[in-house]
Amino acid sequence: MDARPRARSTREEQEAQQAVERKTQLEEAIAGLPVRGNPDAPVTIVEFSDFQCPYCRKAAGIIADIKEEHPDDVRVVFKHF
């Protein structure tokens, strides 16, 4: 009996478990923060921003473009820096 398929299965299970743990950590970290876009989107952008920062203002335009191009696939979470 070859151990490779079993090892691959175990590795895939570990990776799946790690993905679940990362998603749980993300959800806990962003709980209560303002969210724009699809709350169940597969991609989450956490934007650390400052209302008086000119660089943050420029980045806000880029984030808006991303949301416009991918309205169902991206959610943006805002965190005041």
C-alpha positions, -999 to 999 in steps of 0.1 A, spaced: 0 0 0 14 34 -10 16 60 18 15 90 -7 -23 92 -11 -27 91 26 -1 117 32 -16 140 6 -50 135 22 -36 144 56 -18 174 43 -50 186 25 -69 181 57 -44 202 76 -45 229 50 -83 230 51 -82 232 89 -57 260 88 -79 279 63 -109 275 86 -88 288 116 -76 318 95 -111 327 85 -123 325 121 -95 347 132 -103 372 105 -140 373 114 -131 378 151 -107 406 142 -132 425 120 -163 420 141 -180 453 147 -160 472 121 -177 489 91 -180 467 61 -188 477 25 -197 452 -2 -209 417 0 -206 405 36 -201 369 23 -175 378 -4 -146 354 -8 -121 383 -7 -117 406 22 -97 438 21 -90 453 55 -82 490 49 -62 507 77 -67 544 69 -66 579 82 -91 606 71 -63 633 69 -37 613 51 -32 622 14 -18 587 7 -49 571 22 -71 593 1 -53 581 -30 -57 545 -19 -94 550 -13 -98 556 -50 -81 524 -58 -102 505 -33 -133 520 -48 -122 509 -83 -117 473 -70 -151 473 -54 -167 486 -86 -150 459 -107 -158 431 -84 -190 440 -65 -199 405 -54 -164 391 -48 -149 417 -25 -158 432 8 -139 461 23 -135 465 61 -125 499 73 -102 504 103 -92 539 114 -54 541 117 
